[in-house]
Amino acid sequence: MNGPIPFPEFDPIALAIGPIVIRWYALAFISGLLAGWSYILWLLRRPPVTMTGQQVGDFFSWAIVGVIVGGRLGFVSFYQAGYFLENPLQIFAVWNGGMSFHGGLIGVVVAVYLYARRYNINVLSLADLVAAAAPIGLFLGRLANFINGELYGRATDVPWAFVFPTGGEIGRHPSQLYEAGLEGLLLFVILIGLARLTAARLRPGLIAGVFLVGYGLARMFVELFRQPDTYVGDGGFLTWGITLGQVLSAPIAIAGLGFIVYALTHERLAITSRQTPAKP
């Protein structure tokens, strides 16, 4: 094949039912939540059964708020603080786009902590369940980014380069697919192996720690191929050519190491015969 691959002409609308229109990213968000919910219930079919099926469903309403509020405030704070200080009403204009994964992660962490404290659930055990399911949403979200032709990669001449609609007439890395493969598929396989084939769930915080390390390292690596946001730093780059995505992801990986050390140096959960599988 000569030259970069022309970008497929995807329909921006994923699903239309009468007057109801669902775009790809919204479909990915909804599908990710439903799949994550079902996956957590599946994990809870085996001990340790740290929460009921009803509690899982209730928690997801908290998680949705955490993702949306945290994701939006993260974008406002990390990427375009100056603009939003001058135009504060635009903070609420989420229909114009602008969500940050790192902000969404903070929002979910807050939701996990508050929900676990409110209903007397082990905070780290709940964090493990959420972390185990998170790569599902990441995978679907990055596929939606690719379909939308957004968050594309840097210019390249590799054979699998794409010409994105808003990326000029040059070939670019499909960095969204790199992220879907690493942050989504590969991380999911690693975490499902830990959750089902080892006693990792008996050490609260271990799966969450592996997720944070895996995501942080994967994101920092893919940032080497992803086109930086031009409204940050000098053409998207900060000091020494690093990107804001790398700066925000490094503490996530470091925090993950802390979770892993804590989990491996503290007593395991005890399994009792009274524990029964969670039901939807």
N, C-alpha and C positions, 0 to 999 in steps of 0.2 A: 504494500500500500504506500502510495506516494502522498506526502503531505499529511497534515492533521485531519482528524475525523470530524466531519460536519456534525454539529450538535443536532440530535433528533428534535423534531418539531412536536414537543409534548403539549397536550392541551393543559392550560393552567388550572382548569377545573377538574378535580378528580372524580367528583360525584355530584350529580344534580337530581334532586327529587322535587319536582314542581318548582316552587319559588325558593326552595332551600338549596344553596350552593355551598359545597365543601371543597376547599382547595387542598392541594397536596400536603402542605405542612400541617393544616388542621387535621387531615385524615391520619397523618403519621402520629400526631399528638394523641388523638383519640384511640387509635389502634395500639399505640405503645402503652397507654394506660390500661386498656382492657387486657392486653396480653400480659403485662406485668402483674396485674391483679390475679389473673388465673395462674400464673407461674408461682407466685408466692403461696397461693392456696395449695398448689401441688407440692411445694416444698414442705408445707406444714402437715402433709399427710404422714410424715415421719417425725419422730421426736428429734430435737426438743420442740414441743408445741408451745410456743411462747405467747401466742395470742389466738383468739377465735376468728372464724371466718367473718363474723359480723364486724369485729374490730378491724380486720383488714379492709373491708369495704368502707368503714367510717374513716379510716386513716387516709384513704385516697382522696377524700374531699379536702382534707387538710393539705395533702401533698400538691393538689392542683393549685390551690391558693399560693402555696410556697413557690412553685415553679413560675407561675405567672407574675406574681409581685416581685419575687427575687430576681427573675430573669429580666424584667423591665428596669427595675432600679439598678441592677448590675450594669446594664447597657448604658443607662443614664450616667452612672457614676464613673465607670471605667473608660468609656469610649468618647462621649460627647458632653462632658459636664459643663463646659463653657457655653455651648449652644443652649442647653436646657436651663441654665441659670438665667439666660436672657429671654428664654421663651418657656416659662414654667408650665404653662397649660399644655404644651406639647408632650409633657411627660405622660399624660393620659391617652395620647393618640396612638395606642398600640396597633391600630389598623394600618398605620404607616410603616410598620415593621420596626425592628430593633429589640432583640432579646439576646441576653448573654447567658451562655451555659454556666459560666462560673457564678453569676448572680443567682441563676436558678438552683444551682447546687447549694448555695448558702441558704436559700429559701427552704429547700427540702430538709437541710440539716436542722434548721430552726423548727420546722414542722415535726420532724422525728422527735426532737428533744421535748417539745411542748406536749405532743400527744402521749409519748411514753410516760412522762411525769404525771400527766392528767389521769391516765388509766392504769398506773402502777405496772407498766411493762418495762422489762429490761431495755434500756436505751440502746445499748450496743447490739442486742439481739435483733431489735427492730431495724437498726441501721444495716445489719448484715442482710436481712431479707430485702430491703429496698435496694441495696447495692447489687445484690445478685440479679435483680430484675432490671436494673438501670440500663445495661447494654442493649436490651431490646429496644427501648425508646431511642437510644443513641443511634442504633443501626437504622431504624426507620426514619428518624429525623435527618440523618445525613443523606439517605436516599432521596428524601424530599428536597433537600438543598440542591442535589444534583439535577433532579427533574426541573426545578425552578431556575436552573442555570445561575445560581448564586453561590457566593463563598468559594469561587473557583481558585485554581492554583496559579502558580507563576508560569511565565513563558518558558516553553521547552520544545525540543524537537524529538522527544521520545515517540515511538510508533503509536502509542495509545493516547497521544495528546488530542484534546478536543478544542474546537473553535466555539467558545461560548458566546451567546447572543450579545452580551454586554461587555465582553472581554476583548474587543477588537478583532482583527482578522488574523491573529496569530494563534498557534497552538498553545494550549495550557494544560498543566497537570490536572487531572480530575481528582483533586485533593479531597473532595467530598467522599469519593469512593474509597480513598485510602483510609479516611477516618471511619467510614462504615465498616471496613474490614478489620481495622485494629481496635478502635474503641467499642465497636459493636460486636462483630462476629467472634474475633479471637478472644476478646475479654470475656464474652459470654461463655465460650467453651471452657476457658480456664476456671471461671467461677462455678459453673455447673459441675465440673469435675470435683472441685473442692467441696461443694455443698452436698453432693450425692455419693461420692466415692471415698471421702475421708471424714474425719470427726471434726472438721473445721467449725461447724455450727455449735459445737460444744465449747468453743472458745470465743465468746462474744467479742466482736470487733475485728476478728481475723479476716473474714470475707470483705468487710467494709474497707479494711486496710489494703488488701490486695487490689480491690477495685480502684481506690484512690491512687495507689502507686501505678497501676496499669494505665489508668486514664491519663495521669499526669505525664508519664513517659511517652505514651502514644501521641498525645496532643503536642508535646514539645518536638517530637520527631516530625510529625506531619507539618508543623509550622515551617519547616525547612522548604516545603514545596507549595504551601498555601500563599496566595497573594495577600499581603498584609493590608489591613484597613488603612486607607490613605489619609483619613482624618486623624490618625494617631501618630505622633512623633514626626520624623522627617521622612515623608513618603511611606509611612507605615512602620518604619524601623525606629527603634530606640537606641540607646548607647550600645556600641560594639556590634551593631547589626542584628540585635535580638528583637523579637516582636513582643507586643503586649500579651499575646496568647501564651508565649513561653514564660513570661514573667508571672502571669497569673496561675499557670499550671505547676510551676516548680514548688510552691508551698503546698499544693494539693498532694504531690508525691511525697514530700517530706512528712506531712501530717499522716499519710498512709503508713509510712514506716513506723511512726509512733504508735499507731493503732496495732500494727502487727506485733511490735515488741510488747506492748501491754497485754495483748491477747495470749501470747506465748509464755508470759511470765506470771500469769494469774491463774487461779484455780479454775478447772473446767466446770461446766454446768453439770449438775447431777440429773440423771434421768430416772424418773420414778414410774412405777407400774400404773399410776393413776392418770398419766398423761394419755389423752386420746387425740386422734387426728382432728384437725380443724375442718369444719364443714362450711360450705358457702352459705 
